[in-house]
């Protein structure tokens, strides 16, 4: 087998994720949630909550968490609810 015939096991250099209904290309791998908020232009305010669509449910992500991006993930942001009046 020639080197050029070997399968490439590195995976894709970029994958597509969706944030607030807009697709973005990012590198796959572990990303901090805070970093994902900086991908859209304009950036998502760091005080907003970022949620991930899992099945049919939006699950809020902790701002300090890290997430494994594989491609196809869908995210939505919103202002935090509640708070002082």
TARASUL-V718848 format. One line per field, one symbol per residue. ss: DSSP state (~ for helix, > for strand, _ for the rest). phi: phi as a letter, one per 30 degrees, with the letter a starting at -180 (. if undefined). burial: + if it has 16 or more other C-alpha atoms within 10 Angstrom, else -. A space follows every 50 residues. Layout:
ss: ???
phi: ???
burial: ???
//
This chain:
ss: __~~~_________>>>>>__>>>>>__>>>>~~~~____________>> >>>>__>>>>>____>>>>____>>>>>_______
phi: .dedcdddcdiddbbcbcbhibdbcbddkdbdeedddcddbdddedddcc ccdbiccdcdcdecdbbcdcjjdbbbcaddcijdc
burial: --------------+++++------+-+----++-++------+----++ ++--------+-+--+--+++-+++++--------
//
